[in-house]
């Protein structure tokens, strides 16, 4: 399944630490697109198990947009599009 994951972590109650852990877990499985946005191919429960431990359901928000494949998702970029391969010589 192809997903786009967006999260918002509150800074309350040790939020900076939660944000850091969530960012690292997402980066392990997905491609970092922009601030708190990731995308990529993923099996259903792969990411969810690890994230559940760090998300505070009262303070934080995670939204996952799902598609069977990336080709079924129409992407449109407005403004600057970062080149993720620009660091390769």
LOLUMFI-845038 format. One line per field, with one value per residue: residue in one letter; z, x, y of N, C-alpha, C, O, CB in turn. Coordinates in Angstrom, 1 decimal. Glycine has a CB too. Example, Ala and Ser with C-alpha at 12.3 -4.5 7.8 and 13.67 -1.06 7.14 Angstrom:
fike	[A, S]
nc3	[7.8, 7.1]
nc1	[13.2, 12.8]
nc2	[-5.7, -2.2]
cac3	[7.8, 7.1]
cac1	[12.3, 13.7]
cac2	[-4.5, -1.1]
cc3	[7.8, 7.9]
cc1	[13.2, 12.9]
cc2	[-3.3, 0.0]
oc3	[8.5, 8.0]
oc1	[14.2, 13.4]
oc2	[-3.3, 1.1]
cbc3	[9.0, 5.7]
cbc1	[11.3, 14.1]
cbc2	[-4.5, -0.6]
END
This chain:
fike	[X, X, X, X, X, X, X, X, X, X, X, X, X, X, X, X, X, X, X, X, X, X, X, X, X, X, X, X, X, X, X, X, X, X, X, X, X, X, X, X, X, X, X, X, X, X, X, X, X, X, X, X, X, X, X, X, X, X, X, X, X, X, X, X, X, X, X, X, X, X, X, X, X, X, X, X, X, X, X, X, X, X, X, X, X, X, X, X, X]
nc3	[0.0, -0.7, 1.0, 2.4, 5.1, 7.7, 10.4, 13.6, 16.4, 19.7, 21.8, 24.4, 27.5, 27.3, 24.5, 22.5, 22.7, 22.0, 19.4, 18.1, 18.3, 16.8, 14.3, 13.7, 13.5, 11.4, 9.3, 9.1, 7.7, 5.6, 3.0, 3.6, 3.1, 3.6, 6.3, 8.6, 7.0, 5.3, 2.8, 1.0, 0.2, 2.0, 4.3, 6.0, 9.0, 9.7, 10.4, 12.3, 14.8, 16.0, 16.1, 17.8, 20.5, 21.0, 20.4, 21.7, 22.4, 23.2, 22.7, 20.3, 16.7, 13.9, 10.5, 8.0, 4.6, 2.2, -0.6, -3.2, -4.9, -5.8, -8.3, -8.5, -7.2, -7.5, -7.7, -7.0, -7.2, -5.6, -5.6, -4.2, -5.0, -3.3, -4.2, -3.5, -4.1, -4.5, -3.0, -3.9, -5.7]
nc1	[0.8, 0.5, 1.3, 0.6, 1.8, 1.0, 1.8, 1.2, 2.6, 2.1, 3.7, 3.5, 3.8, 6.4, 6.7, 8.7, 10.5, 8.8, 8.1, 10.6, 11.1, 9.0, 9.5, 11.9, 11.1, 9.3, 11.0, 12.5, 11.0, 9.7, 9.8, 11.0, 9.2, 8.3, 8.7, 6.6, 5.7, 5.5, 6.1, 5.4, 5.9, 4.3, 3.7, 0.7, 0.7, 3.2, 4.4, 2.7, 2.7, 5.1, 4.8, 2.6, 3.4, 4.5, 2.7, 0.6, -2.7, -4.4, -3.2, -1.7, -1.7, -2.1, -2.4, -3.2, -3.1, -4.2, -3.4, -3.7, -1.5, 1.3, 0.9, -1.8, -2.2, -2.5, -0.2, 0.6, 2.7, 3.2, 5.0, 8.4, 10.0, 11.7, 14.8, 15.5, 17.8, 19.9, 22.2, 23.9, 26.9]
nc2	[-1.2, 2.3, 5.2, 8.4, 10.2, 12.3, 14.3, 15.9, 17.1, 17.9, 20.3, 20.1, 18.3, 16.8, 16.9, 17.5, 15.4, 13.3, 14.1, 13.8, 11.1, 10.0, 11.2, 9.9, 7.2, 7.3, 8.1, 5.9, 4.1, 5.5, 8.1, 11.3, 14.1, 16.8, 19.0, 17.7, 15.5, 12.5, 9.9, 6.8, 3.3, 0.7, -1.9, -3.0, -3.1, -2.4, 0.1, 1.2, -0.2, 0.6, 3.4, 3.8, 3.7, 6.2, 8.2, 10.6, 10.3, 12.3, 14.7, 14.7, 14.3, 12.2, 11.6, 9.4, 9.0, 6.7, 4.6, 2.2, 2.0, 4.1, 5.2, 5.7, 8.0, 11.4, 13.8, 17.1, 19.8, 22.9, 25.8, 25.6, 22.6, 20.2, 18.7, 15.5, 14.1, 15.8, 15.9, 13.9, 13.2]
cac3	[0.0, -0.8, 2.0, 2.8, 6.5, 8.1, 11.9, 14.4, 17.8, 20.7, 22.5, 25.8, 28.1, 26.7, 23.1, 21.7, 22.7, 21.2, 18.0, 17.7, 18.1, 15.7, 13.1, 13.4, 13.1, 10.0, 8.4, 8.9, 6.7, 4.5, 2.5, 4.2, 2.0, 4.0, 7.7, 9.2, 6.0, 4.7, 1.8, 0.6, 0.2, 3.4, 4.6, 6.9, 10.4, 9.9, 11.0, 13.3, 16.0, 16.5, 16.4, 18.9, 21.7, 21.2, 20.1, 22.8, 21.7, 23.7, 22.3, 19.0, 15.6, 12.8, 9.5, 6.9, 3.3, 1.7, -2.0, -3.5, -5.5, -6.0, -9.6, -8.3, -6.4, -8.4, -6.9, -7.6, -6.3, -5.7, -4.9, -4.4, -4.9, -2.9, -4.9, -2.4, -4.5, -4.8, -2.3, -4.6, -6.6]
cac1	[0.0, 1.2, 0.7, 1.1, 1.6, 1.1, 1.6, 1.3, 2.9, 2.0, 4.9, 3.1, 4.1, 7.5, 6.4, 9.9, 11.0, 7.8, 8.3, 11.9, 10.9, 8.0, 10.2, 12.9, 10.4, 8.7, 12.1, 13.0, 10.1, 9.1, 10.6, 10.6, 8.8, 8.3, 8.4, 6.0, 5.1, 6.3, 5.3, 6.1, 5.2, 4.3, 2.7, -0.3, 1.0, 4.6, 4.7, 1.7, 3.2, 6.2, 4.3, 1.6, 4.1, 4.9, 1.6, -0.4, -4.0, -5.1, -2.4, -1.1, -2.5, -1.5, -3.3, -2.6, -3.8, -3.8, -3.7, -3.1, -0.2, 1.6, 0.4, -3.2, -2.2, -2.1, 0.6, 0.7, 3.6, 3.1, 6.2, 9.7, 10.1, 13.1, 15.4, 16.1, 19.0, 20.8, 23.5, 24.7, 27.8]
cac2	[0.0, 3.5, 6.1, 9.8, 10.3, 13.7, 14.3, 17.2, 16.7, 19.0, 20.5, 19.9, 17.0, 16.1, 16.8, 17.5, 14.0, 12.5, 14.5, 13.3, 9.6, 9.8, 11.5, 8.9, 6.0, 7.6, 8.2, 4.5, 3.4, 6.3, 9.2, 12.5, 15.0, 18.2, 19.1, 16.5, 14.8, 11.4, 9.1, 5.6, 2.0, 0.2, -3.0, -2.5, -2.9, -2.2, 1.4, 1.4, -0.8, 1.4, 4.8, 3.8, 3.9, 7.6, 9.2, 10.9, 10.4, 13.5, 15.9, 14.6, 13.9, 11.5, 11.3, 8.6, 8.9, 5.4, 4.3, 0.9, 2.2, 5.6, 5.7, 6.1, 9.2, 12.5, 14.8, 18.5, 20.7, 24.4, 26.4, 24.9, 21.2, 19.8, 17.5, 14.7, 13.5, 16.8, 15.7, 12.9, 13.7]
cc3	[0.0, 0.2, 2.0, 4.2, 6.9, 9.6, 12.4, 15.8, 18.7, 21.4, 24.0, 26.2, 27.4, 25.2, 22.2, 21.6, 21.8, 19.7, 17.4, 17.4, 16.9, 14.4, 12.7, 12.9, 11.7, 9.0, 8.1, 7.8, 5.5, 4.1, 3.1, 3.1, 2.4, 5.5, 8.3, 8.2, 5.4, 3.7, 1.5, 0.6, 1.6, 3.5, 5.8, 8.3, 10.7, 10.7, 12.3, 14.7, 16.7, 16.9, 17.6, 20.2, 22.0, 20.9, 21.3, 22.2, 22.1, 23.1, 20.9, 17.9, 14.5, 11.8, 8.4, 5.7, 2.6, 0.2, -2.3, -4.1, -5.7, -7.3, -9.5, -7.6, -7.3, -7.5, -7.7, -6.7, -6.6, -4.9, -5.1, -4.1, -4.5, -3.7, -3.8, -2.8, -4.8, -4.1, -2.9, -5.7, -7.9]
cc1	[0.9, 0.5, 1.4, 0.8, 1.9, 0.9, 1.8, 1.4, 2.9, 3.3, 4.7, 3.6, 5.2, 7.4, 7.6, 10.5, 10.1, 8.0, 9.5, 11.8, 10.0, 8.7, 11.2, 12.2, 9.9, 9.9, 12.7, 12.2, 9.7, 10.1, 10.1, 10.4, 8.9, 7.9, 7.9, 5.2, 6.0, 5.4, 6.1, 5.3, 5.4, 3.3, 1.8, 0.1, 2.4, 5.0, 3.9, 2.1, 4.2, 5.7, 3.4, 2.2, 4.3, 3.8, 0.7, -1.7, -4.8, -4.4, -2.0, -2.1, -1.7, -2.6, -2.6, -3.5, -3.3, -4.3, -3.1, -1.7, 0.0, 1.0, -1.1, -3.3, -1.7, -1.5, 0.7, 1.6, 3.3, 4.3, 7.4, 9.5, 11.5, 13.5, 16.1, 17.4, 20.1, 22.2, 24.4, 25.6, 27.9]
cc2	[1.2, 4.5, 7.5, 9.9, 11.7, 13.7, 15.7, 16.7, 17.9, 19.1, 20.3, 18.5, 16.2, 15.9, 16.8, 16.1, 13.1, 12.8, 13.8, 11.8, 9.3, 10.1, 10.4, 7.6, 6.2, 7.5, 6.8, 3.8, 4.1, 7.4, 10.5, 13.6, 16.5, 18.2, 17.8, 15.7, 13.7, 10.7, 7.9, 4.4, 1.4, -0.9, -2.4, -2.2, -2.5, -1.0, 1.6, 1.0, 0.1, 2.8, 4.8, 4.1, 5.4, 8.6, 9.3, 11.2, 11.7, 14.7, 15.9, 14.2, 13.3, 11.2, 10.5, 8.5, 7.6, 5.3, 2.9, 1.0, 3.7, 6.1, 6.2, 7.4, 10.4, 13.5, 16.1, 19.3, 22.1, 24.9, 25.5, 23.4, 20.8, 18.6, 16.7, 14.0, 14.5, 16.7, 14.7, 13.5, 12.9]
oc3	[0.6, 0.1, 1.6, 4.6, 6.6, 10.1, 11.9, 16.4, 18.4, 21.6, 24.8, 25.4, 26.8, 24.6, 21.2, 20.5, 21.1, 18.9, 16.3, 16.4, 16.2, 13.4, 11.5, 12.0, 10.8, 7.9, 7.0, 7.1, 4.4, 4.7, 3.0, 2.3, 1.7, 5.9, 8.5, 8.6, 5.1, 3.8, 1.6, 1.1, 2.2, 3.0, 6.5, 8.7, 11.9, 11.6, 13.3, 15.7, 17.9, 18.0, 18.3, 21.1, 23.2, 21.3, 21.8, 21.5, 21.4, 23.1, 20.3, 18.2, 14.1, 12.1, 8.0, 5.9, 2.4, -0.2, -1.6, -3.8, -5.8, -7.4, -10.4, -7.3, -7.8, -6.6, -8.9, -5.5, -7.8, -3.8, -6.1, -3.2, -5.3, -3.9, -3.3, -2.0, -5.4, -4.4, -2.5, -6.4, -8.8]
oc1	[1.9, -0.7, 2.5, -0.4, 2.9, -0.1, 2.5, 0.5, 3.6, 4.0, 5.7, 3.7, 4.9, 7.8, 7.6, 10.9, 10.6, 8.0, 9.5, 12.2, 10.3, 8.6, 11.2, 12.7, 10.0, 9.7, 13.2, 12.8, 9.4, 11.2, 8.9, 11.3, 9.5, 7.0, 8.7, 4.1, 7.1, 4.2, 7.3, 4.1, 6.4, 2.2, 2.3, 0.0, 2.7, 5.8, 4.4, 2.0, 4.0, 6.1, 3.4, 1.6, 4.4, 4.0, 0.2, -1.9, -5.7, -5.1, -1.9, -3.2, -0.6, -3.6, -1.5, -4.7, -2.1, -5.3, -2.1, -0.9, -1.0, 0.6, -1.6, -4.5, -0.6, -2.1, 0.9, 1.3, 3.3, 4.6, 7.5, 8.9, 12.4, 12.8, 17.2, 18.1, 21.1, 23.2, 25.6, 25.2, 28.6]
oc2	[1.3, 4.7, 7.6, 9.9, 12.3, 13.1, 16.5, 16.1, 18.9, 18.1, 20.3, 17.6, 15.2, 15.0, 16.1, 15.7, 12.3, 11.8, 13.3, 11.3, 8.4, 9.4, 10.0, 6.9, 5.3, 7.0, 6.6, 3.0, 3.6, 7.6, 10.8, 13.8, 17.3, 17.5, 16.9, 15.2, 14.0, 10.7, 7.9, 4.4, 1.5, -0.9, -1.5, -1.0, -2.3, -1.1, 2.2, 1.7, 0.4, 3.4, 5.8, 4.8, 5.8, 9.8, 8.4, 12.2, 12.1, 15.8, 16.9, 13.7, 13.8, 10.6, 10.9, 8.1, 7.5, 5.8, 2.5, 0.2, 4.5, 7.3, 6.9, 7.9, 10.3, 14.1, 16.0, 19.4, 22.5, 24.5, 24.7, 23.0, 21.0, 17.7, 17.1, 13.5, 14.2, 17.3, 14.5, 14.4, 13.2]
cbc3	[1.2, -2.2, 3.4, 1.8, 7.3, 7.4, 12.5, 14.1, 17.9, 21.7, 22.3, 26.1, 28.2, 27.3, 22.7, 22.2, 24.1, 21.6, 17.9, 18.7, 19.4, 15.8, 13.3, 14.6, 14.1, 10.0, 9.0, 10.2, 7.4, 5.0, 0.9, 5.2, 1.5, 3.2, 8.0, 10.4, 4.9, 5.9, 0.6, 1.4, -0.9, 4.4, 5.0, 6.9, 11.2, 8.5, 10.1, 13.0, 15.8, 15.6, 15.2, 18.9, 21.8, 20.3, 18.8, 23.7, 22.0, 25.2, 23.2, 19.0, 15.0, 13.2, 8.9, 7.5, 2.5, 2.5, -2.9, -4.5, -6.8, -6.0, -10.7, -7.6, -5.1, -9.1, -6.5, -7.9, -6.6, -5.1, -3.4, -3.4, -6.2, -1.4, -6.0, -2.0, -5.8, -4.4, -0.8, -5.3, -6.0]
cbc1	[-1.0, 1.3, 0.7, 0.6, 2.4, 0.1, 2.5, 0.1, 4.2, 0.8, 5.5, 1.6, 2.9, 7.8, 5.6, 10.9, 11.1, 6.4, 8.4, 13.0, 10.3, 6.8, 11.0, 13.8, 9.3, 8.0, 13.2, 12.9, 8.9, 7.8, 10.5, 11.8, 7.4, 7.2, 7.5, 5.2, 4.5, 6.7, 5.0, 7.4, 5.8, 4.0, 3.4, -1.5, 0.6, 5.3, 4.5, 0.4, 3.8, 7.3, 3.6, 0.9, 5.4, 6.1, 0.8, 0.2, -4.8, -5.0, -1.3, 0.1, -3.3, -0.7, -3.9, -2.3, -3.7, -4.4, -3.2, -4.0, 0.0, 3.1, 0.5, -4.0, -1.4, -3.4, 1.9, -0.7, 5.1, 1.8, 6.0, 10.7, 9.5, 13.1, 16.4, 15.1, 18.8, 20.2, 23.2, 23.8, 29.2]
cbc2	[0.0, 4.1, 5.5, 10.9, 9.3, 14.7, 13.3, 18.1, 15.9, 18.8, 21.9, 20.1, 16.2, 14.8, 18.0, 18.5, 13.5, 12.7, 16.0, 13.5, 9.0, 10.7, 12.8, 8.6, 5.7, 8.9, 9.1, 3.8, 2.9, 7.0, 9.2, 13.0, 14.7, 19.0, 20.2, 16.9, 15.7, 10.4, 9.9, 5.4, 1.0, 1.3, -4.3, -3.4, -4.1, -2.1, 2.5, 0.8, -2.1, 1.6, 5.3, 2.5, 3.1, 7.9, 8.7, 12.1, 9.2, 13.5, 16.1, 13.6, 15.2, 10.2, 12.6, 7.1, 10.2, 4.3, 5.4, 0.2, 1.5, 5.8, 4.6, 5.0, 9.1, 13.1, 14.2, 19.1, 20.3, 24.9, 26.6, 25.5, 20.4, 19.5, 18.0, 13.6, 12.7, 18.2, 15.3, 11.8, 13.8]
END
